[in-house]
Amino acid sequence: MKTVTALLLLVSLAVVAIEGQHIKSQRCVCLGAGLNMVKPARIEKIEILPSSPSCGRMEVIATLKNGAGKRCLNPESKFTKKIIEKIAKNNRNAR
């Protein structure tokens, strides 16, 4: 009986220890830094994904016209920074 109780206690402690560990898995949409520029005429939509617990960096995703897919943009490039500023300015003016 003591063995069964000790075993249950050990298993319970192991489960608590495992659940208490924080495993950080990167689930970013973009792999790598991304493109520094895309022709503005080809862009249909821009998505800005802020850093989050699942991805530790900001991501900027451009959806291209005519079903040409999505491209990740480098948030540190001058081109992308200008786009972010323009979107922020438009959002401020819309309020």
mmCIF file as gemmi writes it, N, C-alpha and C atoms, coordinates in Angstrom:
data_model
loop_
_atom_site.group_PDB
_atom_site.id
_atom_site.type_symbol
_atom_site.label_atom_id
_atom_site.label_alt_id
_atom_site.label_comp_id
_atom_site.label_asym_id
_atom_site.label_entity_id
_atom_site.label_seq_id
_atom_site.pdbx_PDB_ins_code
_atom_site.Cartn_x
_atom_site.Cartn_y
_atom_site.Cartn_z
_atom_site.occupancy
_atom_site.B_iso_or_equiv
_atom_site.pdbx_formal_charge
_atom_site.auth_seq_id
_atom_site.auth_asym_id
_atom_site.pdbx_PDB_model_num
ATOM 1 N N . MET Axp A 1 ? 0.829 -1.191 0 1 0 ? 1 A 1
ATOM 2 C CA . MET Axp A 1 ? 0 0 0 1 0 ? 1 A 1
ATOM 3 C C . MET Axp A 1 ? 0.874 1.255 0 1 0 ? 1 A 1
ATOM 4 N N . LYS Axp A 2 ? 1.976 1.234 0.769 1 0 ? 2 A 1
ATOM 5 C CA . LYS Axp A 2 ? 2.865 2.385 0.812 1 0 ? 2 A 1
ATOM 6 C C . LYS Axp A 2 ? 3.517 2.606 -0.546 1 0 ? 2 A 1
ATOM 7 N N . THR Axp A 3 ? 3.813 1.531 -1.241 1 0 ? 3 A 1
ATOM 8 C CA . THR Axp A 3 ? 4.445 1.638 -2.549 1 0 ? 3 A 1
ATOM 9 C C . THR Axp A 3 ? 3.499 2.299 -3.549 1 0 ? 3 A 1
ATOM 10 N N . VAL Axp A 4 ? 2.228 1.907 -3.526 1 0 ? 4 A 1
ATOM 11 C CA . VAL Axp A 4 ? 1.236 2.478 -4.439 1 0 ? 4 A 1
ATOM 12 C C . VAL Axp A 4 ? 1.058 3.97 -4.148 1 0 ? 4 A 1
ATOM 13 N N . THR Axp A 5 ? 0.982 4.346 -2.883 1 0 ? 5 A 1
ATOM 14 C CA . THR Axp A 5 ? 0.829 5.746 -2.491 1 0 ? 5 A 1
ATOM 15 C C . THR Axp A 5 ? 2.046 6.56 -2.925 1 0 ? 5 A 1
ATOM 16 N N . ALA Axp A 6 ? 3.231 6.008 -2.694 1 0 ? 6 A 1
ATOM 17 C CA . ALA Axp A 6 ? 4.456 6.702 -3.086 1 0 ? 6 A 1
ATOM 18 C C . ALA Axp A 6 ? 4.52 6.869 -4.603 1 0 ? 6 A 1
ATOM 19 N N . LEU Axp A 7 ? 4.116 5.856 -5.345 1 0 ? 7 A 1
ATOM 20 C CA . LEU Axp A 7 ? 4.12 5.919 -6.797 1 0 ? 7 A 1
ATOM 21 C C . LEU Axp A 7 ? 3.13 6.957 -7.314 1 0 ? 7 A 1
ATOM 22 N N . LEU Axp A 8 ? 1.941 7.003 -6.74 1 0 ? 8 A 1
ATOM 23 C CA . LEU Axp A 8 ? 0.945 8.005 -7.136 1 0 ? 8 A 1
ATOM 24 C C . LEU Axp A 8 ? 1.442 9.424 -6.843 1 0 ? 8 A 1
ATOM 25 N N . LEU Axp A 9 ? 2.083 9.599 -5.703 1 0 ? 9 A 1
ATOM 26 C CA . LEU Axp A 9 ? 2.629 10.906 -5.342 1 0 ? 9 A 1
ATOM 27 C C . LEU Axp A 9 ? 3.72 11.318 -6.334 1 0 ? 9 A 1
ATOM 28 N N . LEU Axp A 10 ? 4.576 10.386 -6.686 1 0 ? 10 A 1
ATOM 29 C CA . LEU Axp A 10 ? 5.653 10.662 -7.638 1 0 ? 10 A 1
ATOM 30 C C . LEU Axp A 10 ? 5.093 11.036 -9.008 1 0 ? 10 A 1
ATOM 31 N N . VAL Axp A 11 ? 4.098 10.307 -9.486 1 0 ? 11 A 1
ATOM 32 C CA . VAL Axp A 11 ? 3.477 10.599 -10.78 1 0 ? 11 A 1
ATOM 33 C C . VAL Axp A 11 ? 2.794 11.963 -10.742 1 0 ? 11 A 1
ATOM 34 N N . SER Axp A 12 ? 2.107 12.265 -9.653 1 0 ? 12 A 1
ATOM 35 C CA . SER Axp A 12 ? 1.436 13.57 -9.523 1 0 ? 12 A 1
ATOM 36 C C . SER Axp A 12 ? 2.447 14.71 -9.569 1 0 ? 12 A 1
ATOM 37 N N . LEU Axp A 13 ? 3.56 14.561 -8.864 1 0 ? 13 A 1
ATOM 38 C CA . LEU Axp A 13 ? 4.594 15.598 -8.872 1 0 ? 13 A 1
ATOM 39 C C . LEU Axp A 13 ? 5.216 15.749 -10.263 1 0 ? 13 A 1
ATOM 40 N N . ALA Axp A 14 ? 5.399 14.65 -10.953 1 0 ? 14 A 1
ATOM 41 C CA . ALA Axp A 14 ? 5.964 14.709 -12.3 1 0 ? 14 A 1
ATOM 42 C C . ALA Axp A 14 ? 5.019 15.432 -13.256 1 0 ? 14 A 1
ATOM 43 N N . VAL Axp A 15 ? 3.73 15.169 -13.152 1 0 ? 15 A 1
ATOM 44 C CA . VAL Axp A 15 ? 2.741 15.837 -14.012 1 0 ? 15 A 1
ATOM 45 C C . VAL Axp A 15 ? 2.725 17.333 -13.736 1 0 ? 15 A 1
ATOM 46 N N . VAL Axp A 16 ? 2.752 17.731 -12.479 1 0 ? 16 A 1
ATOM 47 C CA . VAL Axp A 16 ? 2.76 19.144 -12.114 1 0 ? 16 A 1
ATOM 48 C C . VAL Axp A 16 ? 4.036 19.818 -12.633 1 0 ? 16 A 1
ATOM 49 N N . ALA Axp A 17 ? 5.16 19.164 -12.52 1 0 ? 17 A 1
ATOM 50 C CA . ALA Axp A 17 ? 6.428 19.735 -12.983 1 0 ? 17 A 1
ATOM 51 C C . ALA Axp A 17 ? 6.434 19.913 -14.491 1 0 ? 17 A 1
ATOM 52 N N . ILE Axp A 18 ? 5.896 18.932 -15.214 1 0 ? 18 A 1
ATOM 53 C CA . ILE Axp A 18 ? 5.87 19.015 -16.67 1 0 ? 18 A 1
ATOM 54 C C . ILE Axp A 18 ? 4.916 20.107 -17.134 1 0 ? 18 A 1
ATOM 55 N N . GLU Axp A 19 ? 3.74 20.22 -16.523 1 0 ? 19 A 1
ATOM 56 C CA . GLU Axp A 19 ? 2.778 21.251 -16.897 1 0 ? 19 A 1
ATOM 57 C C . GLU Axp A 19 ? 3.289 22.641 -16.567 1 0 ? 19 A 1
ATOM 58 N N . GLY Axp A 20 ? 4.138 22.756 -15.573 1 0 ? 20 A 1
ATOM 59 C CA . GLY Axp A 20 ? 4.654 24.051 -15.166 1 0 ? 20 A 1
ATOM 60 C C . GLY Axp A 20 ? 5.737 24.596 -16.071 1 0 ? 20 A 1
ATOM 61 N N . GLN Axp A 21 ? 6.31 23.76 -16.917 1 0 ? 21 A 1
ATOM 62 C CA . GLN Axp A 21 ? 7.363 24.207 -17.817 1 0 ? 21 A 1
ATOM 63 C C . GLN Axp A 21 ? 6.758 24.956 -18.99 1 0 ? 21 A 1
ATOM 64 N N . HIS Axp A 22 ? 7.376 26.085 -19.326 1 0 ? 22 A 1
ATOM 65 C CA . HIS Axp A 22 ? 6.913 26.875 -20.448 1 0 ? 22 A 1
ATOM 66 C C . HIS Axp A 22 ? 7.767 26.514 -21.663 1 0 ? 22 A 1
ATOM 67 N N . ILE Axp A 23 ? 7.13 25.951 -22.652 1 0 ? 23 A 1
ATOM 68 C CA . ILE Axp A 23 ? 7.835 25.582 -23.874 1 0 ? 23 A 1
ATOM 69 C C . ILE Axp A 23 ? 7.479 26.62 -24.912 1 0 ? 23 A 1
ATOM 70 N N . LYS Axp A 24 ? 8.472 27.4 -25.331 1 0 ? 24 A 1
ATOM 71 C CA . LYS Axp A 24 ? 8.232 28.454 -26.309 1 0 ? 24 A 1
ATOM 72 C C . LYS Axp A 24 ? 8.484 27.908 -27.699 1 0 ? 24 A 1
ATOM 73 N N . SER Axp A 25 ? 7.414 27.799 -28.444 1 0 ? 25 A 1
ATOM 74 C CA . SER Axp A 25 ? 7.556 27.357 -29.825 1 0 ? 25 A 1
ATOM 75 C C . SER Axp A 25 ? 7.266 28.54 -30.731 1 0 ? 25 A 1
ATOM 76 N N . GLN Axp A 26 ? 8.154 28.799 -31.642 1 0 ? 26 A 1
ATOM 77 C CA . GLN Axp A 26 ? 7.977 29.893 -32.578 1 0 ? 26 A 1
ATOM 78 C C . GLN Axp A 26 ? 7.003 29.452 -33.67 1 0 ? 26 A 1
ATOM 79 N N . ARG Axp A 27 ? 5.918 30.119 -33.766 1 0 ? 27 A 1
ATOM 80 C CA . ARG Axp A 27 ? 4.956 29.834 -34.823 1 0 ? 27 A 1
ATOM 81 C C . ARG Axp A 27 ? 4.748 31.09 -35.654 1 0 ? 27 A 1
ATOM 82 N N . CYS Axp A 28 ? 5.822 31.556 -36.207 1 0 ? 28 A 1
ATOM 83 C CA . CYS Axp A 28 ? 5.777 32.747 -37.034 1 0 ? 28 A 1
ATOM 84 C C . CYS Axp A 28 ? 5.29 32.379 -38.427 1 0 ? 28 A 1
ATOM 85 N N . VAL Axp A 29 ? 4.6 33.297 -39.057 1 0 ? 29 A 1
ATOM 86 C CA . VAL Axp A 29 ? 4.132 33.084 -40.423 1 0 ? 29 A 1
ATOM 87 C C . VAL Axp A 29 ? 5.309 33.199 -41.386 1 0 ? 29 A 1
ATOM 88 N N . CYS Axp A 30 ? 6.152 34.192 -41.149 1 0 ? 30 A 1
ATOM 89 C CA . CYS Axp A 30 ? 7.284 34.457 -42.046 1 0 ? 30 A 1
ATOM 90 C C . CYS Axp A 30 ? 8.527 33.698 -41.584 1 0 ? 30 A 1
ATOM 91 N N . LEU Axp A 31 ? 9.205 33.108 -42.537 1 0 ? 31 A 1
ATOM 92 C CA . LEU Axp A 31 ? 10.487 32.476 -42.258 1 0 ? 31 A 1
ATOM 93 C C . LEU Axp A 31 ? 11.569 33.413 -42.775 1 0 ? 31 A 1
ATOM 94 N N . GLY Axp A 32 ? 12.505 33.76 -41.942 1 0 ? 32 A 1
ATOM 95 C CA . GLY Axp A 32 ? 13.555 34.682 -42.356 1 0 ? 32 A 1
ATOM 96 C C . GLY Axp A 32 ? 13.115 36.126 -42.229 1 0 ? 32 A 1
ATOM 97 N N . ALA Axp A 33 ? 13.944 37.026 -42.763 1 0 ? 33 A 1
ATOM 98 C CA . ALA Axp A 33 ? 13.706 38.466 -42.606 1 0 ? 33 A 1
ATOM 99 C C . ALA Axp A 33 ? 12.597 38.969 -43.522 1 0 ? 33 A 1
ATOM 100 N N . GLY Axp A 34 ? 12.428 38.409 -44.689 1 0 ? 34 A 1
ATOM 101 C CA . GLY Axp A 34 ? 11.432 38.882 -45.636 1 0 ? 34 A 1
ATOM 102 C C . GLY Axp A 34 ? 12.042 39.777 -46.698 1 0 ? 34 A 1
ATOM 103 N N . LEU Axp A 35 ? 11.216 40.195 -47.64 1 0 ? 35 A 1
ATOM 104 C CA . LEU Axp A 35 ? 11.668 41.03 -48.747 1 0 ? 35 A 1
ATOM 105 C C . LEU Axp A 35 ? 11.82 42.477 -48.291 1 0 ? 35 A 1
ATOM 106 N N . ASN Axp A 36 ? 12.781 43.165 -48.865 1 0 ? 36 A 1
ATOM 107 C CA . ASN Axp A 36 ? 12.967 44.573 -48.532 1 0 ? 36 A 1
ATOM 108 C C . ASN Axp A 36 ? 11.999 45.476 -49.286 1 0 ? 36 A 1
ATOM 109 N N . MET Axp A 37 ? 11.486 45.013 -50.44 1 0 ? 37 A 1
ATOM 110 C CA . MET Axp A 37 ? 10.579 45.836 -51.22 1 0 ? 37 A 1
ATOM 111 C C . MET Axp A 37 ? 9.744 44.983 -52.164 1 0 ? 37 A 1
ATOM 112 N N . VAL Axp A 38 ? 8.519 45.439 -52.404 1 0 ? 38 A 1
ATOM 113 C CA . VAL Axp A 38 ? 7.63 44.869 -53.41 1 0 ? 38 A 1
ATOM 114 C C . VAL Axp A 38 ? 7.062 46.061 -54.164 1 0 ? 38 A 1
ATOM 115 N N . LYS Axp A 39 ? 6.84 45.922 -55.46 1 0 ? 39 A 1
ATOM 116 C CA . LYS Axp A 39 ? 6.263 47.035 -56.222 1 0 ? 39 A 1
ATOM 117 C C . LYS Axp A 39 ? 4.908 47.395 -55.615 1 0 ? 39 A 1
ATOM 118 N N . PRO Axp A 40 ? 4.746 48.649 -55.201 1 0 ? 40 A 1
ATOM 119 C CA . PRO Axp A 40 ? 3.48 49.06 -54.566 1 0 ? 40 A 1
ATOM 120 C C . PRO Axp A 40 ? 2.255 48.784 -55.429 1 0 ? 40 A 1
ATOM 121 N N . ALA Axp A 41 ? 2.382 48.859 -56.743 1 0 ? 41 A 1
ATOM 122 C CA . ALA Axp A 41 ? 1.245 48.616 -57.629 1 0 ? 41 A 1
ATOM 123 C C . ALA Axp A 41 ? 0.768 47.166 -57.565 1 0 ? 41 A 1
ATOM 124 N N . ARG Axp A 42 ? 1.618 46.262 -57.111 1 0 ? 42 A 1
ATOM 125 C CA . ARG Axp A 42 ? 1.246 44.842 -57.033 1 0 ? 42 A 1
ATOM 126 C C . ARG Axp A 42 ? 0.556 44.485 -55.72 1 0 ? 42 A 1
ATOM 127 N N . ILE Axp A 43 ? 0.573 45.408 -54.727 1 0 ? 43 A 1
ATOM 128 C CA . ILE Axp A 43 ? 0.033 45.109 -53.399 1 0 ? 43 A 1
ATOM 129 C C . ILE Axp A 43 ? -1.474 45.339 -53.353 1 0 ? 43 A 1
ATOM 130 N N . GLU Axp A 44 ? -2.174 44.314 -52.899 1 0 ? 44 A 1
ATOM 131 C CA . GLU Axp A 44 ? -3.622 44.408 -52.711 1 0 ? 44 A 1
ATOM 132 C C . GLU Axp A 44 ? -3.955 44.754 -51.263 1 0 ? 44 A 1
ATOM 133 N N . LYS Axp A 45 ? -3.246 44.122 -50.329 1 0 ? 45 A 1
ATOM 134 C CA . LYS Axp A 45 ? -3.55 44.287 -48.905 1 0 ? 45 A 1
ATOM 135 C C . LYS Axp A 45 ? -2.275 44.098 -48.094 1 0 ? 45 A 1
ATOM 136 N N . ILE Axp A 46 ? -2.2 44.794 -46.959 1 0 ? 46 A 1
ATOM 137 C CA . ILE Axp A 46 ? -1.07 44.659 -46.028 1 0 ? 46 A 1
ATOM 138 C C . ILE Axp A 46 ? -1.615 44.206 -44.68 1 0 ? 46 A 1
ATOM 139 N N . GLU Axp A 47 ? -0.984 43.199 -44.107 1 0 ? 47 A 1
ATOM 140 C CA . GLU Axp A 47 ? -1.316 42.745 -42.75 1 0 ? 47 A 1
ATOM 141 C C . GLU Axp A 47 ? -0.106 42.978 -41.856 1 0 ? 47 A 1
ATOM 142 N N . ILE Axp A 48 ? -0.343 43.571 -40.695 1 0 ? 48 A 1
ATOM 143 C CA . ILE Axp A 48 ? 0.729 43.772 -39.719 1 0 ? 48 A 1
ATOM 144 C C . ILE Axp A 48 ? 0.396 42.917 -38.507 1 0 ? 48 A 1
ATOM 145 N N . LEU Axp A 49 ? 1.248 41.953 -38.222 1 0 ? 49 A 1
ATOM 146 C CA . LEU Axp A 49 ? 1.064 41.065 -37.084 1 0 ? 49 A 1
ATOM 147 C C . LEU Axp A 49 ? 2.074 41.465 -36.01 1 0 ? 49 A 1
ATOM 148 N N . PRO Axp A 50 ? 1.598 42.011 -34.876 1 0 ? 50 A 1
ATOM 149 C CA . PRO Axp A 50 ? 2.543 42.409 -33.824 1 0 ? 50 A 1
ATOM 150 C C . PRO Axp A 50 ? 3.185 41.186 -33.175 1 0 ? 50 A 1
ATOM 151 N N . SER Axp A 51 ? 4.278 41.402 -32.471 1 0 ? 51 A 1
ATOM 152 C CA . SER Axp A 51 ? 4.904 40.285 -31.768 1 0 ? 51 A 1
ATOM 153 C C . SER Axp A 51 ? 3.922 39.746 -30.742 1 0 ? 51 A 1
ATOM 154 N N . SER Axp A 52 ? 4.005 38.459 -30.496 1 0 ? 52 A 1
ATOM 155 C CA . SER Axp A 52 ? 3.053 37.795 -29.605 1 0 ? 52 A 1
ATOM 156 C C . SER Axp A 52 ? 3.769 36.658 -28.879 1 0 ? 52 A 1
ATOM 157 N N . PRO Axp A 53 ? 3.083 36.007 -27.94 1 0 ? 53 A 1
ATOM 158 C CA . PRO Axp A 53 ? 3.716 34.869 -27.263 1 0 ? 53 A 1
ATOM 159 C C . PRO Axp A 53 ? 4.093 33.736 -28.222 1 0 ? 53 A 1
ATOM 160 N N . SER Axp A 54 ? 3.369 33.605 -29.337 1 0 ? 54 A 1
ATOM 161 C CA . SER Axp A 54 ? 3.689 32.523 -30.272 1 0 ? 54 A 1
ATOM 162 C C . SER Axp A 54 ? 4.753 32.906 -31.293 1 0 ? 54 A 1
ATOM 163 N N . CYS Axp A 55 ? 4.976 34.204 -31.487 1 0 ? 55 A 1
ATOM 164 C CA . CYS Axp A 55 ? 6.028 34.672 -32.398 1 0 ? 55 A 1
ATOM 165 C C . CYS Axp A 55 ? 6.607 35.952 -31.814 1 0 ? 55 A 1
ATOM 166 N N . GLY Axp A 56 ? 7.868 35.941 -31.521 1 0 ? 56 A 1
ATOM 167 C CA . GLY Axp A 56 ? 8.501 37.038 -30.804 1 0 ? 56 A 1
ATOM 168 C C . GLY Axp A 56 ? 8.873 38.251 -31.64 1 0 ? 56 A 1
ATOM 169 N N . ARG Axp A 57 ? 8.432 38.316 -32.9 1 0 ? 57 A 1
ATOM 170 C CA . ARG Axp A 57 ? 8.777 39.476 -33.716 1 0 ? 57 A 1
ATOM 171 C C . ARG Axp A 57 ? 7.553 39.947 -34.509 1 0 ? 57 A 1
ATOM 172 N N . MET Axp A 58 ? 7.585 41.219 -34.892 1 0 ? 58 A 1
ATOM 173 C CA . MET Axp A 58 ? 6.521 41.768 -35.725 1 0 ? 58 A 1
ATOM 174 C C . MET Axp A 58 ? 6.685 41.234 -37.142 1 0 ? 58 A 1
ATOM 175 N N . GLU Axp A 59 ? 5.547 40.951 -37.785 1 0 ? 59 A 1
ATOM 176 C CA . GLU Axp A 59 ? 5.579 40.462 -39.156 1 0 ? 59 A 1
ATOM 177 C C . GLU Axp A 59 ? 4.688 41.342 -40.022 1 0 ? 59 A 1
ATOM 178 N N . VAL Axp A 60 ? 5.148 41.619 -41.229 1 0 ? 60 A 1
ATOM 179 C CA . VAL Axp A 60 ? 4.38 42.407 -42.191 1 0 ? 60 A 1
ATOM 180 C C . VAL Axp A 60 ? 4.204 41.541 -43.43 1 0 ? 60 A 1
ATOM 181 N N . ILE Axp A 61 ? 2.934 41.292 -43.79 1 0 ? 61 A 1
ATOM 182 C CA . ILE Axp A 61 ? 2.627 40.394 -44.896 1 0 ? 61 A 1
ATOM 183 C C . ILE Axp A 61 ? 1.853 41.161 -45.956 1 0 ? 61 A 1
ATOM 184 N N . ALA Axp A 62 ? 2.358 41.141 -47.185 1 0 ? 62 A 1
ATOM 185 C CA . ALA Axp A 62 ? 1.703 41.791 -48.319 1 0 ? 62 A 1
ATOM 186 C C . ALA Axp A 62 ? 0.991 40.734 -49.145 1 0 ? 62 A 1
ATOM 187 N N . THR Axp A 63 ? -0.312 40.929 -49.348 1 0 ? 63 A 1
ATOM 188 C CA . THR Axp A 63 ? -1.068 40.076 -50.258 1 0 ? 63 A 1
ATOM 189 C C . THR Axp A 63 ? -1.025 40.754 -51.619 1 0 ? 63 A 1
ATOM 190 N N . LEU Axp A 64 ? -0.583 40.009 -52.623 1 0 ? 64 A 1
ATOM 191 C CA . LEU Axp A 64 ? -0.408 40.57 -53.956 1 0 ? 64 A 1
ATOM 192 C C . LEU Axp A 64 ? -1.669 40.408 -54.797 1 0 ? 64 A 1
ATOM 193 N N . LYS Axp A 65 ? -1.827 41.306 -55.769 1 0 ? 65 A 1
ATOM 194 C CA . LYS Axp A 65 ? -2.988 41.288 -56.664 1 0 ? 65 A 1
ATOM 195 C C . LYS Axp A 65 ? -2.927 40.098 -57.609 1 0 ? 65 A 1
ATOM 196 N N . ASN Axp A 66 ? -4.072 39.8 -58.216 1 0 ? 66 A 1
ATOM 197 C CA . ASN Axp A 66 ? -4.207 38.75 -59.24 1 0 ? 66 A 1
ATOM 198 C C . ASN Axp A 66 ? -3.812 37.373 -58.728 1 0 ? 66 A 1
ATOM 199 N N . GLY Axp A 67 ? -4.027 37.123 -57.454 1 0 ? 67 A 1
ATOM 200 C CA . GLY Axp A 67 ? -3.756 35.802 -56.909 1 0 ? 67 A 1
ATOM 201 C C . GLY Axp A 67 ? -2.291 35.404 -56.916 1 0 ? 67 A 1
ATOM 202 N N . ALA Axp A 68 ? -1.403 36.396 -56.87 1 0 ? 68 A 1
ATOM 203 C CA . ALA Axp A 68 ? 0.035 36.11 -56.917 1 0 ? 68 A 1
ATOM 204 C C . ALA Axp A 68 ? 0.592 35.681 -55.561 1 0 ? 68 A 1
ATOM 205 N N . GLY Axp A 69 ? -0.264 35.541 -54.573 1 0 ? 69 A 1
ATOM 206 C CA . GLY Axp A 69 ? 0.158 35.021 -53.277 1 0 ? 69 A 1
ATOM 207 C C . GLY Axp A 69 ? 0.488 36.097 -52.261 1 0 ? 69 A 1
ATOM 208 N N . LYS Axp A 70 ? 1.142 35.678 -51.198 1 0 ? 70 A 1
ATOM 209 C CA . LYS Axp A 70 ? 1.531 36.569 -50.115 1 0 ? 70 A 1
ATOM 210 C C . LYS Axp A 70 ? 3.043 36.588 -50.01 1 0 ? 70 A 1
ATOM 211 N N . ARG Axp A 71 ? 3.57 37.753 -49.625 1 0 ? 71 A 1
ATOM 212 C CA . ARG Axp A 71 ? 5.006 37.897 -49.434 1 0 ? 71 A 1
ATOM 213 C C . ARG Axp A 71 ? 5.254 38.564 -48.091 1 0 ? 71 A 1
ATOM 214 N N . CYS Axp A 72 ? 6.221 38.056 -47.382 1 0 ? 72 A 1
ATOM 215 C CA . CYS Axp A 72 ? 6.621 38.665 -46.117 1 0 ? 72 A 1
ATOM 216 C C . CYS Axp A 72 ? 7.581 39.808 -46.412 1 0 ? 72 A 1
ATOM 217 N N . LEU Axp A 73 ? 7.369 40.923 -45.72 1 0 ? 73 A 1
ATOM 218 C CA . LEU Axp A 73 ? 8.229 42.084 -45.885 1 0 ? 73 A 1
ATOM 219 C C . LEU Axp A 73 ? 9.107 42.242 -44.654 1 0 ? 73 A 1
ATOM 220 N N . ASN Axp A 74 ? 10.319 42.705 -44.867 1 0 ? 74 A 1
ATOM 221 C CA . ASN Axp A 74 ? 11.254 42.938 -43.772 1 0 ? 74 A 1
ATOM 222 C C . ASN Axp A 74 ? 10.807 44.182 -43.002 1 0 ? 74 A 1
ATOM 223 N N . PRO Axp A 75 ? 10.407 44.04 -41.731 1 0 ? 75 A 1
ATOM 224 C CA . PRO Axp A 75 ? 9.928 45.2 -40.967 1 0 ? 75 A 1
ATOM 225 C C . PRO Axp A 75 ? 10.996 46.261 -40.73 1 0 ? 75 A 1
ATOM 226 N N . GLU Axp A 76 ? 12.259 45.923 -40.952 1 0 ? 76 A 1
ATOM 227 C CA . GLU Axp A 76 ? 13.352 46.872 -40.735 1 0 ? 76 A 1
ATOM 228 C C . GLU Axp A 76 ? 13.723 47.649 -42.003 1 0 ? 76 A 1
ATOM 229 N N . SER Axp A 77 ? 13.157 47.284 -43.156 1 0 ? 77 A 1
ATOM 230 C CA . SER Axp A 77 ? 13.509 47.982 -44.393 1 0 ? 77 A 1
ATOM 231 C C . SER Axp A 77 ? 12.815 49.35 -44.453 1 0 ? 77 A 1
ATOM 232 N N . LYS Axp A 78 ? 13.423 50.294 -45.17 1 0 ? 78 A 1
ATOM 233 C CA . LYS Axp A 78 ? 12.848 51.634 -45.308 1 0 ? 78 A 1
ATOM 234 C C . LYS Axp A 78 ? 11.471 51.567 -45.953 1 0 ? 78 A 1
ATOM 235 N N . PHE Axp A 79 ? 11.326 50.719 -46.969 1 0 ? 79 A 1
ATOM 236 C CA . PHE Axp A 79 ? 10.062 50.56 -47.679 1 0 ? 79 A 1
ATOM 237 C C . PHE Axp A 79 ? 8.938 50.159 -46.728 1 0 ? 79 A 1
ATOM 238 N N . THR Axp A 80 ? 9.195 49.139 -45.918 1 0 ? 80 A 1
ATOM 239 C CA . THR Axp A 80 ? 8.172 48.643 -45.002 1 0 ? 80 A 1
ATOM 240 C C . THR Axp A 80 ? 7.881 49.663 -43.904 1 0 ? 80 A 1
ATOM 241 N N . LYS Axp A 81 ? 8.896 50.337 -43.408 1 0 ? 81 A 1
ATOM 242 C CA . LYS Axp A 81 ? 8.681 51.361 -42.385 1 0 ? 81 A 1
ATOM 243 C C . LYS Axp A 81 ? 7.797 52.481 -42.915 1 0 ? 81 A 1
ATOM 244 N N . LYS Axp A 82 ? 7.988 52.853 -44.184 1 0 ? 82 A 1
ATOM 245 C CA . LYS Axp A 82 ? 7.134 53.895 -44.782 1 0 ? 82 A 1
ATOM 246 C C . LYS Axp A 82 ? 5.689 53.417 -44.89 1 0 ? 82 A 1
ATOM 247 N N . ILE Axp A 83 ? 5.507 52.159 -45.256 1 0 ? 83 A 1
ATOM 248 C CA . ILE Axp A 83 ? 4.151 51.599 -45.345 1 0 ? 83 A 1
ATOM 249 C C . ILE Axp A 83 ? 3.485 51.618 -43.972 1 0 ? 83 A 1
ATOM 250 N N . ILE Axp A 84 ? 4.21 51.207 -42.942 1 0 ? 84 A 1
ATOM 251 C CA . ILE Axp A 84 ? 3.658 51.177 -41.58 1 0 ? 84 A 1
ATOM 252 C C . ILE Axp A 84 ? 3.287 52.593 -41.135 1 0 ? 84 A 1
ATOM 253 N N . GLU Axp A 85 ? 4.152 53.56 -41.419 1 0 ? 85 A 1
ATOM 254 C CA . GLU Axp A 85 ? 3.856 54.954 -41.065 1 0 ? 85 A 1
ATOM 255 C C . GLU Axp A 85 ? 2.608 55.453 -41.786 1 0 ? 85 A 1
ATOM 256 N N . LYS Axp A 86 ? 2.472 55.126 -43.078 1 0 ? 86 A 1
ATOM 257 C CA . LYS Axp A 86 ? 1.313 55.552 -43.855 1 0 ? 86 A 1
ATOM 258 C C . LYS Axp A 86 ? 0.027 54.942 -43.309 1 0 ? 86 A 1
ATOM 259 N N . ILE Axp A 87 ? 0.071 53.668 -42.941 1 0 ? 87 A 1
ATOM 260 C CA . ILE Axp A 87 ? -1.109 53.006 -42.376 1 0 ? 87 A 1
ATOM 261 C C . ILE Axp A 87 ? -1.468 53.646 -41.034 1 0 ? 87 A 1
ATOM 262 N N . ALA Axp A 88 ? -0.462 53.913 -40.201 1 0 ? 88 A 1
ATOM 263 C CA . ALA Axp A 88 ? -0.714 54.537 -38.901 1 0 ? 88 A 1
ATOM 264 C C . ALA Axp A 88 ? -1.312 55.93 -39.08 1 0 ? 88 A 1
ATOM 265 N N . LYS Axp A 89 ? -0.801 56.69 -40.041 1 0 ? 89 A 1
ATOM 266 C CA . LYS Axp A 89 ? -1.307 58.037 -40.301 1 0 ? 89 A 1
ATOM 267 C C . LYS Axp A 89 ? -2.766 57.979 -40.766 1 0 ? 89 A 1
ATOM 268 N N . ASN Axp A 90 ? -3.074 57.044 -41.673 1 0 ? 90 A 1
ATOM 269 C CA . ASN Axp A 90 ? -4.453 56.882 -42.159 1 0 ? 90 A 1
ATOM 270 C C . ASN Axp A 90 ? -5.394 56.489 -41.034 1 0 ? 90 A 1
ATOM 271 N N . ASN Axp A 91 ? -4.919 55.637 -40.124 1 0 ? 91 A 1
ATOM 272 C CA . ASN Axp A 91 ? -5.754 55.225 -38.989 1 0 ? 91 A 1
ATOM 273 C C . ASN Axp A 91 ? -6.017 56.391 -38.05 1 0 ? 91 A 1
ATOM 274 N N . ARG Axp A 92 ? -5.014 57.259 -37.842 1 0 ? 92 A 1
ATOM 275 C CA . ARG Axp A 92 ? -5.203 58.441 -36.986 1 0 ? 92 A 1
ATOM 276 C C . ARG Axp A 92 ? -6.188 59.412 -37.611 1 0 ? 92 A 1
ATOM 277 N N . ASN Axp A 93 ? -6.098 59.604 -38.933 1 0 ? 93 A 1
ATOM 278 C CA . ASN Axp A 93 ? -6.988 60.531 -39.629 1 0 ? 93 A 1
ATOM 279 C C . ASN Axp A 93 ? -8.408 60.009 -39.709 1 0 ? 93 A 1
ATOM 280 N N . ALA Axp A 94 ? -8.576 58.699 -39.688 1 0 ? 94 A 1
ATOM 281 C CA . ALA Axp A 94 ? -9.915 58.097 -39.781 1 0 ? 94 A 1
ATOM 282 C C . ALA Axp A 94 ? -10.703 58.236 -38.489 1 0 ? 94 A 1
ATOM 283 N N . ARG Axp A 95 ? -10.044 58.527 -37.412 1 0 ? 95 A 1
ATOM 284 C CA . ARG Axp A 95 ? -10.746 58.616 -36.122 1 0 ? 95 A 1
ATOM 285 C C . ARG Axp A 95 ? -11.411 59.92 -35.919 1 0 ? 95 A 1
